[in-house]
């Protein structure tokens, strides 16, 4: 590999390592926020509610507006609290509250020293959910009155779903329970997709904030890496060990938002350690000459925020300087949305290419 090719490869490695750190830090922040807000348990509740209640609502036209997002968060929290600590009316009228209060599901809640429930589970076994649903809504499956009770359900959508599962089971109670289990597992795959989309949108938002806070301008970073061999070599040496902050776990391929029945506290601790490590490595890269962090005088002097290093302070930055800075920050945030596992894999592949070089062309005979 020639000198030019080596410089380009090391520049790509350095830029990918920066993206990996920003993605890792963004993921850690989202993980902390998800644990704080009980997002996994809330998404699970939304999935179970969608099985039991016909959706009569509509999505706001401007669902991305701050007001719509605030109202959605309030509704989600109200749903969570209605199940955790229901009122007398909710306990009597809500099918979701009644199903989630079944002893098999209630036993999976976390409680405090005084015995009061403090948080709902983020994972529920399909067999427990199927048993709870049949016991609460149909009064069991042993008395031969299943079809009659299905027809008497208040929710037409739920009645149609259960009637179809009962006919598919050909009147066999065990097969009926198994069919409900499969229905629940299929619903949890959808919930996992909801959670992934929420996480990806959150990583983009957090990535923007991190890029602005640390001035992770990918355009300026790429120029510094390609133009300065000393900085490029120093960054490449740090990037040679992408597992310095641990190996990022790959995203779940299906099922509930949480991959285990825990409450996520261990994940919050791990995420906090990864965030501290990523922040420390970014600061380390700044000390070796990588342009990370805002220059002196910014933001009191806005021109200093986008002025090229080494230029006269009397020179006013042009429109292209502002556009290049905005583009560099935006590109960093978009790259972070690919996730830390993606960039970790990219770094491993690029590292192998750097160590082994390109394969020589076969000699002509």
C-alpha positions in Angstrom: 0.0 0.0 0.0 1.5 3.4 -1.0 2.0 6.4 1.2 -1.2 8.1 -0.2 -3.3 5.0 0.3 -1.9 4.6 3.9 -2.8 8.2 4.7 -6.3 7.8 3.4 -6.8 4.5 5.3 -5.5 6.0 8.5 -7.8 9.0 8.0 -10.8 6.7 7.6 -9.8 4.7 10.6 -9.4 7.8 12.8 -12.8 9.2 11.6 -14.5 5.9 12.2 -13.0 5.7 15.7 -14.4 9.2 16.5 -17.8 8.1 15.2 -17.6 4.9 17.3 -16.9 7.0 20.5 -19.8 9.4 19.8 -22.1 6.5 19.1 -21.0 4.7 22.2 -21.5 7.9 24.3 -24.9 8.5 22.7 -26.0 4.9 23.3 -24.9 5.1 27.0 -27.0 8.3 27.4 -30.0 6.7 25.8 -29.6 3.6 27.9 -29.5 5.7 31.1 -32.6 7.7 30.0 -34.5 4.5 29.1 -33.7 3.0 32.5 -34.6 6.2 34.3 -37.9 6.5 32.4 -38.7 2.7 32.5 -39.0 2.7 28.8 -38.7 -1.0 28.3 -41.6 -1.7 30.7 -43.7 1.0 29.1 -43.1 -0.4 25.6 -44.1 -3.8 26.9 -47.3 -2.4 28.3 -48.1 -0.7 25.1 -47.6 -4.0 23.3 -49.9 -5.9 25.6 -52.5 -3.1 25.5 -52.5 -3.3 21.7 -53.4 -7.0 22.0 -56.4 -6.3 24.3 -57.8 -2.9 23.2 -58.8 -1.8 19.7 -56.9 1.4 18.7 -59.4 4.2 18.2 -56.9 7.0 18.3 -55.0 8.7 15.5 -51.5 9.8 15.2 -51.1 13.6 15.3 -50.0 15.2 12.1 -47.1 16.9 13.7 -46.1 14.0 16.0 -42.5 15.2 16.1 -43.4 18.6 17.6 -42.4 19.1 21.3 -46.0 19.4 22.4 -47.0 16.1 20.7 -44.0 14.3 22.2 -44.8 15.7 25.6 -48.4 14.6 25.4 -47.3 11.1 24.3 -44.8 10.9 27.2 -47.6 11.9 29.6 -50.0 9.3 28.2 -47.3 6.6 28.4 -46.5 7.5 32.0 -50.2 7.5 32.9 -50.6 4.0 31.4 -47.6 2.8 33.5 -48.9 4.3 36.7 -52.4 2.9 36.1 -50.9 -0.6 36.1 -48.4 -0.1 38.9 -50.9 1.6 41.3 -54.4 1.4 39.8 -57.4 3.2 41.2 -60.5 1.2 42.2 -62.2 2.1 38.9 -59.2 1.1 36.8 -58.8 -2.2 38.6 -62.4 -3.0 37.8 -62.8 -1.7 34.3 -59.4 -2.0 32.5 -58.6 -5.4 30.9 -54.9 -4.4 30.9 -54.8 -3.7 34.6 -56.7 -6.9 35.4 -54.4 -9.0 33.3 -51.2 -7.5 34.6 -52.6 -7.9 38.2 -52.7 -11.7 37.8 -50.5 -13.4 40.4 -48.1 -14.9 37.8 -47.4 -11.4 36.4 -47.7 -9.4 39.6 -45.0 -11.6 41.2 -42.5 -10.2 38.6 -42.8 -6.7 39.8 -40.1 -5.0 41.9 -41.1 -4.0 45.4 -39.5 -1.9 48.1 -38.8 -2.8 51.7 -42.3 -1.7 52.7 -43.8 -4.1 50.2 -45.1 -1.4 47.8 -44.5 -2.0 44.1 -41.8 0.3 42.7 -41.5 -0.7 39.1 -43.0 -3.0 36.6 -41.1 -5.8 34.8 -39.5 -5.2 31.4 -39.9 -8.8 30.4 -42.7 -11.3 30.7 -42.7 -15.0 29.7 -45.2 -15.9 27.0 -46.6 -18.8 29.0 -47.4 -16.6 32.0 -49.1 -14.0 29.8 -51.2 -16.6 28.0 -52.3 -18.1 31.3 -53.1 -14.7 32.9 -55.1 -13.6 29.8 -57.2 -16.8 29.7 -57.7 -16.9 33.5 -58.7 -13.2 33.8 -60.7 -12.7 30.6 -62.2 -16.1 30.0 -62.3 -17.7 33.4 -60.0 -20.6 32.5 -60.2 -23.2 29.8 -61.6 -26.2 31.6 -65.4 -25.7 31.7 -66.1 -25.9 27.9 -67.6 -22.4 27.7 -64.7 -20.7 25.9 -66.6 -19.7 22.7 -69.4 -18.2 24.7 -67.0 -16.1 26.8 -65.0 -15.0 23.8 -68.2 -13.7 22.2 -69.1 -11.8 25.4 -65.8 -9.8 25.5 -66.2 -6.0 25.5 -63.5 -5.5 22.9 -64.6 -6.7 19.4 -61.0 -6.7 18.2 -59.9 -9.0 21.1 -62.9 -11.2 20.6 -62.1 -11.7 16.9 -58.4 -12.4 17.7 -59.2 -15.0 20.4 -62.0 -16.6 18.3 -59.5 -17.1 15.4 -57.0 -18.6 17.8 -59.6 -20.9 19.3 -60.7 -22.2 15.9 -57.1 -22.7 14.9 -56.6 -24.8 18.0 -59.7 -26.8 17.0 -61.1 -26.6 20.5 -58.0 -28.0 22.2 -57.4 -25.9 25.4 -53.6 -26.7 25.4 -53.3 -25.8 21.7 -55.3 -22.6 22.5 -52.8 -21.6 25.2 -49.9 -22.3 22.8 -51.5 -20.2 20.1 -51.9 -17.3 22.5 -48.2 -17.6 23.5 -47.2 -17.4 19.8 -49.5 -14.4 19.4 -47.8 -12.7 22.3 -44.3 -13.5 21.1 -45.2 -12.1 17.7 -46.5 -8.9 19.3 -43.2 -8.6 21.3 -41.3 -8.7 18.0 -43.3 -5.7 16.9 -42.6 -4.0 20.3 -38.9 -4.7 19.8 -39.1 -2.8 16.5 -40.8 0.1 18.2 -38.1 0.3 20.8 -35.3 0.1 18.2 -36.8 3.0 16.3 -37.2 5.0 19.4 -33.6 4.3 20.4 -32.3 5.3 16.9 -34.2 8.6 17.0 -32.9 9.2 20.5 -29.3 8.5 19.4 -29.6 11.0 16.6 -30.8 13.7 19.0 -28.2 12.9 21.6 -25.6 12.7 18.9 -26.4 16.2 17.8 -26.1 17.4 21.4 -22.7 15.6 21.9 -21.4 16.8 18.6 -22.2 20.4 19.6 -21.0 20.1 23.2 -17.7 18.6 22.2 -17.4 20.3 18.7 -17.0 16.9 17.0 -16.8 18.4 13.5 -16.2 15.5 11.2 -15.2 17.8 8.3 -12.5 19.5 10.3 -11.4 16.2 11.9 -11.0 14.6 8.5 -8.9 17.5 7.3 -6.7 17.4 10.4 -6.1 13.7 10.1 -5.3 13.8 6.4 -3.1 16.9 6.6 -1.1 16.0 9.7 0.8 12.8 9.7 1.8 13.0 13.4 -1.8 13.4 14.5 -3.0 10.7 12.1 -0.5 8.2 13.5 -1.3 9.0 17.1 -5.0 8.6 16.5 -4.5 5.4 14.5 -2.6 3.9 17.4 -5.4 4.7 19.9 -8.0 3.4 17.4 -6.0 0.1 17.1 -7.8 -1.0 20.2 -11.5 -0.2 19.7 -12.4 -2.4 22.7 -10.7 0.1 25.0 -14.2 1.0 26.4 -15.5 -2.6 26.2 -17.1 -4.5 23.4 -20.5 -3.1 22.4 -23.4 -5.6 22.5 -25.1 -6.1 19.2 -28.7 -5.0 19.0 -31.4 -7.6 19.8 -32.8 -9.5 16.8 -36.3 -9.9 18.2 -38.5 -10.4 21.2 -39.2 -7.9 24.0 -37.2 -4.7 24.3 -35.3 -6.1 27.2 -33.3 -9.3 26.6 -33.5 -10.5 30.2 -36.0 -10.3 33.0 -34.0 -7.9 35.0 -34.8 -4.3 35.6 -31.9 -2.8 33.7 -29.9 -1.5 36.7 -26.8 -3.4 35.7 -27.1 -2.0 32.2 -27.2 1.5 33.6 -24.0 0.9 35.5 -22.3 -0.5 32.4 -23.6 2.3 30.2 -22.3 4.9 32.7 -18.8 3.3 32.6 -18.8 3.3 28.8 -19.9 7.0 28.7 -17.1 8.0 31.1 -14.6 6.0 29.0 -15.7 7.4 25.7 -15.6 11.0 27.1 -12.1 10.4 28.4 -10.9 9.0 25.1 -12.3 12.0 23.2 -10.4 14.3 25.6 -7.3 12.2 25.1 -7.6 12.6 21.3 -7.8 16.4 21.8 -4.5 16.4 23.6 -2.7 14.6 20.7 -3.9 17.4 18.3 -7.2 16.2 17.0 -9.6 19.3 16.7 -12.1 18.1 19.3 -13.6 20.8 21.6 -14.4 24.4 21.0 -11.5 26.8 20.5 -10.7 29.6 23.0 -13.1 32.5 22.8 -16.1 30.5 21.7 -19.0 31.0 22.2 -18.5 34.6 23.3 -16.9 35.3 20.0 -19.0 33.4 17.5 -16.5 33.9 14.7 -13.9 32.0 16.8 -16.2 29.0 16.7 -15.7 28.4 13.0 -12.5 30.2 12.2 -9.8 28.0 10.8 -6.9 27.4 13.3 -3.9 29.7 12.6 -5.9 32.3 10.7 -5.9 35.9 11.8 -8.5 36.9 14.4 -9.3 39.9 12.3 -10.5 37.7 9.4 -14.2 37.2 9.5 -15.4 33.7 8.6 -17.5 33.4 5.5 -20.7 31.6 4.8 -18.9 28.5 3.6 -17.1 28.3 7.0 -20.4 28.2 8.8 -21.9 25.7 6.4 -18.9 23.4 6.7 -19.1 23.5 10.5 -22.9 22.8 10.4 -22.3 20.0 7.9 -19.5 18.4 10.0 -21.6 18.4 13.2 -24.7 17.0 11.3 -22.6 14.3 9.7 -21.3 13.2 13.1 -24.8 12.9 14.5 -26.0 10.9 11.5 -23.0 8.6 11.7 -23.7 8.0 15.4 -27.1 6.7 14.5 -25.5 3.6 12.9 -24.7 2.5 16.4 -21.5 1.6 18.3 -21.6 -2.1 17.1 -21.6 -1.0 13.5 -18.5 1.2 13.9 -16.8 -1.4 16.1 -17.1 -3.9 13.3 -15.9 -1.3 10.7 -12.8 -0.6 12.9 -12.0 -4.3 13.2 -12.2 -4.7 9.4 -10.2 -1.6 8.7 -7.6 -2.6 11.3 -7.2 -6.0 9.6 -6.7 -4.2 6.3 -4.1 -1.9 7.8 -2.2 -4.7 9.4 -2.3 -7.1 6.4 -2.2 -4.6 3.6 -3.8 -5.2 0.2 -3.2 -8.5 -1.6 -0.5 -8.3 -4.2 -1.6 -8.8 -7.8 -0.8 -12.2 -9.3 2.3 -12.3 -11.4 1.8 -12.5 -15.1 3.1 -15.6 -16.8 
